[in-house]
Amino acid sequence: MAIAFALFRSQIADGLVVRGDESLYRADSSSALGYYSRALAFDADSAAAVDRYAFVAAMLREPRDLRAAVAICSRYLTRHGRDSVVRMDRAMAERSLGDHRRAFDDFRTVGQATSNAAAFAFAGSEAAKLRRRDLADPMWRSALRLAPGFPIALHALRRERSH
């Protein structure tokens, strides 16, 4: 039995993620979170389960679920620190919790690692919430270098110029 568990734990986790996705499709977010949690119990390295859990938690915006998502993403990132999708998920959860400093750090890291204009724009917004224009403006400019006309960054820099 132990050998079977070791051999099939990722497949079991994948199956639970599929069940979670089916629940999400039926608009049963609570069940989806339960399936994703069970998937992580079988395979803590399931990027799909981590990503889906964090996505649903961000959608629901319940502080308890968001805190769990940050913890799940953080544990995963200790082993897979270069996973920008999960880091972006964690940043979104941190943002929803009002942890602007950590959200800024994660968004900036994703932007730098992937040249993601949205990540830079979100980093700028988080820096602005921290009243750090010295950090916000370069993030918005980075977003515009990658995607000229990116609405969040363009609007933020125009607003800054008008003040």
C-alpha positions in Angstrom: 0.0 0.0 0.0 2.8 2.4 0.8 4.4 1.8 -2.5 1.1 2.3 -4.3 0.7 5.6 -2.4 4.2 6.8 -3.4 3.6 5.8 -7.0 0.2 7.3 -7.5 0.0 10.3 -5.1 0.4 12.8 -8.0 -2.2 11.1 -10.1 -4.6 11.1 -7.1 -3.9 14.8 -6.5 -4.5 15.5 -10.2 -7.8 13.7 -10.0 -8.8 15.8 -7.0 -7.9 19.0 -8.8 -10.1 17.9 -11.7 -12.9 17.3 -9.2 -12.3 20.8 -7.7 -12.5 22.3 -11.2 -15.8 20.5 -11.8 -17.1 22.0 -8.5 -15.9 25.4 -9.5 -17.7 25.1 -12.8 -20.9 24.4 -10.9 -20.2 27.5 -8.8 -19.6 25.5 -5.7 -16.4 27.3 -4.5 -16.4 25.8 -1.0 -16.3 22.3 -2.4 -13.6 23.3 -4.9 -11.4 24.6 -2.1 -12.0 21.3 -0.3 -10.9 19.3 -3.3 -7.8 21.5 -3.8 -6.9 21.1 -0.1 -7.2 17.3 -0.4 -5.1 17.4 -3.5 -2.4 19.2 -1.5 -2.6 16.6 1.2 -1.6 14.0 -1.3 0.9 16.1 -3.2 2.2 19.3 -1.6 4.2 20.0 -4.8 1.1 20.1 -7.0 1.4 23.5 -8.7 -2.1 23.1 -10.2 -3.6 22.6 -6.7 -1.7 25.5 -5.2 -2.7 27.8 -8.1 -6.3 26.8 -8.1 -6.6 27.1 -4.3 -5.1 30.6 -4.4 -7.3 31.6 -7.3 -10.5 30.5 -5.7 -9.5 32.2 -2.4 -8.8 35.4 -4.2 -12.2 35.2 -5.9 -14.0 34.6 -2.6 -12.1 37.3 -0.7 -12.7 35.6 2.6 -9.8 36.6 5.0 -9.5 33.0 6.4 -9.2 31.5 2.9 -6.8 34.3 1.7 -4.5 33.7 4.7 -4.6 29.9 4.0 -3.7 30.7 0.3 -0.7 32.8 1.4 0.5 30.0 3.7 0.0 27.4 1.0 1.8 29.4 -1.7 4.6 30.3 0.8 5.2 26.6 1.6 5.2 25.7 -2.1 7.6 28.6 -2.9 10.1 27.4 -0.4 10.6 24.4 -2.6 9.8 26.0 -6.0 10.9 29.6 -5.6 11.0 30.3 -9.3 7.3 29.5 -9.9 6.1 32.9 -11.1 2.4 31.8 -11.4 2.3 30.8 -7.7 4.2 33.9 -6.7 1.6 36.0 -8.6 -1.2 34.1 -6.8 0.4 34.8 -3.5 0.8 38.5 -4.4 -2.9 38.7 -5.3 -3.9 37.1 -1.9 -1.5 39.5 -0.1 -3.0 42.4 -1.9 -6.5 41.3 -0.9 -5.4 41.1 2.7 -4.0 44.6 2.6 -0.3 43.4 3.0 0.9 45.9 0.5 4.6 45.5 1.2 4.7 41.8 0.6 2.4 42.1 -2.4 4.7 44.8 -3.9 7.7 42.5 -3.4 6.0 39.6 -5.1 4.6 41.6 -8.0 8.0 43.2 -8.6 9.7 39.8 -8.5 7.2 38.4 -11.0 7.6 41.4 -13.3 11.4 41.2 -13.2 11.4 37.4 -13.8 8.9 37.2 -16.5 8.7 40.7 -18.1 5.0 40.8 -17.1 3.5 44.3 -17.6 0.6 43.5 -15.4 2.9 42.4 -12.5 4.8 45.7 -12.8 1.6 47.7 -12.9 0.2 45.9 -9.8 3.6 46.5 -8.1 3.3 50.2 -8.8 -0.2 50.2 -7.4 0.9 48.5 -4.2 3.9 50.9 -3.8 1.4 53.8 -4.2 -0.7 52.4 -1.4 2.5 52.4 0.7 2.9 56.1 -0.3 6.2 55.2 -2.0 6.1 57.1 -5.3 9.9 56.5 -5.6 9.0 52.8 -6.0 5.7 53.1 -7.8 6.7 55.3 -10.8 9.5 53.0 -12.0 7.2 50.0 -11.8 4.6 51.8 -13.9 7.2 52.9 -16.4 8.4 49.3 -16.6 4.9 48.2 -17.4 4.6 50.8 -20.1 8.0 49.8 -21.7 6.7 46.3 -22.0 3.1 47.2 -23.0 2.7 50.8 -24.2 -0.7 52.1 -23.3 -1.2 49.6 -20.4 -4.3 51.2 -18.8 -3.4 50.9 -15.1 0.1 52.3 -15.5 -0.9 54.9 -18.0 -3.7 56.2 -15.8 -1.4 56.2 -12.7 1.4 58.2 -14.3 -1.1 60.7 -15.9 -2.7 61.2 -12.5 0.8 61.7 -11.0 1.6 64.4 -13.6 -1.6 66.2 -12.9 -0.9 66.7 -9.2 
